Amino acid sequence: MKLDTRKIRAFKKKSAKKPLQMLTCYDFQMAQLLNETEVDMILIGDSLGNVILGYDHTIKVDVPTMSIFSSAVKRGAPDKFVIADLPFGSYATLESGLQNAIALFQQSGVEAIKLEGAYPYQCELIERLTQIGIPVMGHIGLTPQSVHEQGGYYTHGKDTASQTRLMKEALALQEAGCFSIVLEFVEAELAKKITDKLKIPTIGIGSGKNTDAQVLVINDLLHIGKKDPPKFCKPIGNVYEFKKKLINEYLK
C-alpha cells in the first residue's frame, strides 16, 4: 500500500517507534530492490548529476533529465513514497516553478517534489503547489544548487545569526505547507532544536542523529562508486570492489 503525506506526518518521532529512513535512488533496478525493503521514502536527488552522470556539480541537471530518472524509479518502486528534486533554475520565478513542478509531478508519477531554500517567493511557490495538490518537501542548510553562492561545502548554523535564520526558514517552510524538511549539514544541536520546534518531520543528512529521519545516497551506503563516501556515511559494504573482483575473475 502506498504511503501518503498524512501517514508521513504521523511518523513524527515523538510518537513513532523508530526514526524514518529515506534513501536516494536513481534507477529502475535499485528501485525494485528498495520496493522490497522497509525503507519509508525514496528520493531521486539531482545529485544524479554527480553520482550517475559524472558532473562536478548538480547545476547541469534539468527538468527533462529529472523526469526520465524519476519515472524509472517510480516504475521500480510503485509501493513506496517517492520524492523528486526540482533541479537548478527550474524555479527561478514563481511562474517557472509552477510550470516545472507540475510537469515533473505529472510526467514522473512521484508522490511529492523537493525544492531548496526558503525565500519568500519559494514559500509562495510551496503554498501554490500544495493548494493544487502537490506535496512539497523543503530543504535548508547546505543547499547544493546554491553551493557557489554559499561559498562551498560546510556545516551551517554555527553562529547566532545563522542559527536564527535557519530556525526562521524552517518555520516559514512549515507555514508554507511543506510536509517535511531536509536539514543538510546543519549543526547537530541546532538540528535538534529545529526538530523539537517543528510539527512536521525533519530529515537529516550530515546533521547529527537527533532528526526525525535520515537520508543517505544508496550509492554511498553500499559504496557502489569508486570514490570514498562522505565522512558522515559509514558504508555497510563495498560493492565497487566486490563487482570489480567478480568481473576480473570472469575475465581470467
N, C-alpha and C positions, 0 to 999 in steps of 0.2 A: 504494500500500500504506500502511495506517495505521501511524503510529509507535506504539511502546509505551514504557512507562516504562523498560524495560531499555535501549532504544536512547537515550532521553533521558539516562540516566546515563552511557552510553558516550560521549556528546558532551562529557564534561568537557574543558575547554580544554587540559589537559596533553597529551592525545592527539589532540585534534581539529585538523583543518587550519585551521579558521576558527571564530570565535565563533558561537554560536547566535543566531538572530534570532526575536523574538516581537513580534507586533503586536496591538493591541487593536482589535476589530471588533465591530459591534453589529447588523448587518443582513444579510439573505439575499443581496442583490446584491453587496455588498462581499465577503462571504464566498466567493461564487462566483469572484470575481476572485482572491482570495488563494489559493483552491484550485488555481489555475493558475500559481502562483508557487513559488519555492523556500523560502518562509518556513517555519520549523521548527514554530512553535507559534502558536496564536491564542488570545487571552484575551478573554472577554466580561467586562469590568470593570463593577462597579457605578457606575463613572464615567459610565455611560449616563444616570444621573440628571442630571448636569451637561450632557453633550455632546448627548444626544438629547432629554431631557425638559425641559431648561431650568431645573432646580432649582439653587439656590445651593450645594448640597452633596449628598452621596450618601445621607444619612440616610433620605430618604423612599422609597428603593428597597426593595422587599420580595421575598420568595421567588417568588411568582407572576409578578412582573414579570421577574425574572431568568430564570425558566423559559421565558417566552414568547420573550425575545430570544435566550437560549442555544439554544433549539430551532431558531430561524430560522437562526442562524449555523451550527449543526451540519448542517442540511439543505443549506446552501450550500457547506459545506466538508467533505464526507464523508471526504476523504482526509487530512485534517490532524489533528494532535493538538490538541484544543480543551479549554480550561480555563474554568470558570465561577466567578465570585466568589460566596461566601456573603455575603449583604448584612447590613447593620447589624441587630443584635438577634436574628438568626436562630440564633446560637449563644451566647446569654447564659448558658445552662446546658448541661451535658453532654447531658441528655436532649433538649432542644430542638435542639441542634446535630446530634445523630444523626438525629433525625426530619427536619429540614430538609435536611441534606446528602444523605440517602438520597433524599428526594423530588426535589430538584433534579437529582441524578445520574440517577435513573430517568427522569424526565419529559423531560429535555433531550437525553439521549443523548451527553453530552460524555464525554471520557476522564478528566477529573480536575476537582477543585474546588480553590479557593484560599480561605484564610482568613487574617485578620490577627492578629498577636500571638503571644506565647509564654508566657503564664501557665500554671501547672501544669494547670488544667482544660482549656485549649486543647491542650496537649500530650497530655493523656489522650484528648481527642476525636480528635486525629490518630491516635493509636495504635489506637483502636477502629475508626476508619474504614478505615485501611489493613488491619486484621485481617479486615474483611469484604470487602475488595477494591476500595475506593475510593481511588485515588491522590490525594495531597494536596500542594499547593504552599503553602509558608509565605510570610510577608510581615512584615518588620520594618523599623525605621527610622521614617520618616513613615508612619503608618497613617491614611489619610483618614477612616475610620469613627470614629477616636478623636481627630480633629484639635482638637476643642474641649477635651478633657481634656489633650492635649499642649500646648496653648497656641498653636496656629497652625501655619503652614507655615514650616519652617526646616530647615536641614541638621543631622542628628543625628550624634553621635559626635565632637564637637569637644573634649570634656574627658575626663579619665581615667575618671571614674565611668561616663559613658555609653558609652565605648569598651568597658569591661569588661562592662557589662550587655549590650550588643549582641552581643559575642562569645559570651557565655554563652547568650543567646537563640538564636543561630544554631546552636550546638552542641546545644542542647536540642531544637530543631526537627528537626535531622538524626537525633538519637537517637530521637525520637518516630516517625520514619518518613517525613518529607517527602522527595519525590524531587527537589525544588529549592526555592530560597528567593529571593523578590524582596527586593532591598535598595533601598528608596526614600529618596532624599535622605540617604544615608549619606556621611559624609566620605570622600573618594576613597581616601586612604591606608588607612583602616580597612576600606573595602570590599575593597581588595586583600588585606589580611591575612586577612579572613574567607574570601575566595575561596580563598586558598592553604591555609587550615586545613581547609576542608571537603572531604569526598569526594563531595559532590553539587553540581550546578551552581548558581551564583548568577546572578541576573538583575537587572541594574541599571537604575534609572531616576533620572537626576539624581545618580548616584553614581560618576561617573568612567568611564573606559574599561577598567579592569582587572577587570571581572567576566567570567564565562563567557558571558554573553548580555546583550543589551539589549532592552528593551521600550519601545515608543512607541505612543501612540494614533494610529491611522492618520489620523484627522481632523486631528491636529496635523501629522503628517508631510506631508500633502497640502495643508494649510491650507484645509480644507473649510469651517470656521466663520468667522464674522465677526471674532472676537477673534484677536489675535496668539497664536501658540503659546507655551508656556513657553520661557524663555531657553535651557534645555538642549537643546531640539529645533530643529534647523535645517531648515525645510521644504524639500522638493525641488520645490515648485511652489506656485501659489496658485489652487487650484480654485475658491474662492469668487468671486474676481474674474473668473476665466475664465467661469464659469457665468453670472454677472451680465451680462457683456458679450454672451454669446450670446443670452440672453433679451431684453436691450434691443435687440439687432439684429433679433430676430424681431418685436418689438413696434412697430418703426418702420413 
